[in-house]
Every structure is written in C-alpha cells, then in structure tokens.
C-alpha cells in the first residue's frame, strides 16, 4: 500500500470523511474491472463497485494495517461477487421452476455484449465456479501474489497454489474442447452474421 493511501485512510478514520474520495479514485477502476470479470456483466459490476465502496467506507474504522488495504478491499469485493453470483443463480433457478420456462429474453445490448465478448477465454471463465474464476482473475488479470490471494480468500498460500494449478488445467481442458470452439462467436464472426 502506498504512503498516500495510508495517509488518506488515517484521515478518514479520524473523521475527515470527504477524504474518502481519494481512496475511491485510487481503487474504483481496478475493483470495477475485477467485478466485471467475476460477474460477467458491466451493469452488475458497476452496481457492485458502488456497494463495495460504500461498505468499505462504513467499515473503514475496522481496517487495521496488518494486511494491505488492497487485500482488505478485494476481500470485500470477493465476498460481494460470490454472493451476487449465488443470488443470480438462485433467482434463475426459482424463475425456471415457477414459470416452467427459461428467463425472459435478453435486451439487444445484452446480446451484443455477450457476442462481442464471447471469445473462448471469456466463455471458459464463465464455465468455472465462482471460486475458480476469482482465483484466475486475481492471479492472472490482477497479478496478485499467492500470499495476497490467500489473505483475500482466507485460505493458506499452499492451498491457493494447488487450487490455481487445478483451475488452470480445467480451463485449458475447457478451452480445448471442440464443443466450446463451436459455441464461441468472435467479433468478426458476429459482424459477418449481422451483415
């Protein structure tokens, strides 16, 4: 954590709540990218970031510099995203059971977004469990060390390394699957199909 971040945290903890904007400016984008990768939806990610940053503000008095502020914030984001994924899955399941049919049609924007970003890696990520996706996002995209990922997830660094290795193997297998390749639409393919 940078000295600037520590300074702003101490000021907010001392009652200078307006200084929280500096913390938001520093972390908002990276938490948004993390949430988008976890949730697979831009609007849900934007809503999640707002919720996470509000919760962090409400609990900032509980933050102790024994762990990095980044890890503390990512842990909140991790739990928020896991809960959102479970809630969405439960809602879809209940809707299917109650209506006996699939969910309502997606908007044109949702279809376009899914088509534009449905490259093999994106599709394979969505096929992973939320915990596996979190591990890959933190390690590969966010470039977090195993020790920090362990802090975020509440597991030992050794367990995180083993799970990461198994997840990479699973991802590789999923991406090599011929079924996956056929179901993916690339940007160029999507453009040609719309022409």
N, C-alpha and C positions, 0 to 999 in steps of 0.2 A: 504494500500500500504506500502511496506517495505521501510525503510530508504534508502536501496541500490537503489531501483527503483527511488525514488525521486532524489537521487544524480545523477544517470545516465541521467534522464530526464533534470535536470538543466544543466548538461554538454552539452547535445545535443542541447538544446535551446541556449546555449552560443556559439555554433559553433563547438563544438568537435564532428563532425558527426560520426567519427569512433567508438565512444562510444555507438552508437545505437545498435551495435552487442550485447551488454549486455542485452538490452531490448528485442531484438529478441530472444535471448537464453532463457530468462525467460518466455516469453509468447507464443512462436511459437507452442509448443506442445499442450497446452490447447486450443488455438484458432483452431488448426488443428482438434482436437477431436470434438470441438463444431461444426465446419463447416461440418465435415463428418456426424455427427448426423443430422444436418439440411438438407444437400444436398443429403445424402444417396449414395454418390459416392466418392471414395477415390481420384481419379484424379481431380475431380472438387473441392474437399476440399483443395487439395494441391495448386491448382491454386488460389483459393480464399484466402488462407493464404498469399501467396506472394502479391497479390493485396492489401489486407488489411494492411499488414505491410508496404508496400511502401506508401500507402495513409496516414497511421499514421505518418510515417516519414515526409512526405510532410506537414502535418498539425500540427506537434508537437509544433510549435510556438503558436498555438491557444489553446493548453491544459493549463488549469488552475486547480490547485489542490483543487478546490471547490468540485469536485467529484473524486472518486478514479480513478487512471489510468486504472485499470482493467475494470471498468464500461465504461469508455470512449472508450477503445479498443473494448469491447464487443458490444457497441452500433454501432460502425463501422462495426463489423462483422455481426451483426444482419441485418443492412440495406443492406449490400453486399449480404448476403444469400437470403434475401427476394427478392431482385432484380434479382438474379440468378434464383431463383425458378420461378418467373413470366416470365422471359425471356425464360427459358426452356419450360414452359407450352405454351407460345405463339408460339415458334418455332415448337413444336409438333403439335399444332392446325393448324398452317399455312401449315405445311407439309402435314397433312392429307387432308386438303381442296384442296391444289394444286394437290396432286398426287392421291387423291381418295383412298388411301390405307394406311396401317399402316407404321410406320417408318421402316427403313432398319433393317436387322437382327442384333442382338447384337453379339459382339465378344464372343468367348469361355470364356475369362476371366470375362466378364461382367455377363454371365450366371452363371458361377461358383460362383462368388462373391455374386450374388443375392441369389443363392441357399444356400450357406453356412450361410448367414446372414438373411435368411427369417424366422426366428423364429417368433412366434406370436407377440411379442412386437415390433420387427422391422417392420413387416407388418402393425401393428396397427398405429405406429408412422407415416409411410408414408401415411396413410389414413387421417391423421389430416391436417388441414390447416397449412400453414407456421407459422402463428402467434401462433397457439396452440402448434405446435411442438417446437417452440422456447421457449415458456413458460415451457413446460415439460423438455426440455433439460437443460435450465438454472437452474430450481429449483431442479430437480431430479438428473441429472447426474453431473452438475457443482456445485450443492449445494449452489446456490446463495440465499441470503435472499430476501424476498419480496421487501424490500426497494431498494436494488441494481437492482433488475429486473425492478422495476418502473423507476429508472434512465435510464436504458438501453432502455426500450420500450417507455418512455415518457408518461407513464400513472401513475395514483395515486396508492399507495400501496393497497388501498381497492379494486380498480378495478382489480388489478393484482390477489389478493387473490380470488375474485369471479370468475374470468376467469379461474384460476387454478383449482378451485373446479369443475366447469362445465367441464373442459377439462379432469380431472381425471374420472369423471362419464362417459363421452363419450368414453374414452379409455377403461375403464372397460367393458362397453357395447360392444364395438367393439371386444375386446378380448374374450368375452364370446359367441360371435356369432358362431354358428356351421359352417356357410359358411367360416368364417375366418380360423377355425381349419382345414377344409378340404383342403384349398388352400395353407397352410403352409407346407414347407418341412424342416424337421430337418436335421441336419448334418448326423445323422445315416441313415435316410431315403434316403438322397441324395447318400450316399456311397453305400447303398444296390441297388439303382436303377442303379448305374454305374457298378456294379459287374457282 
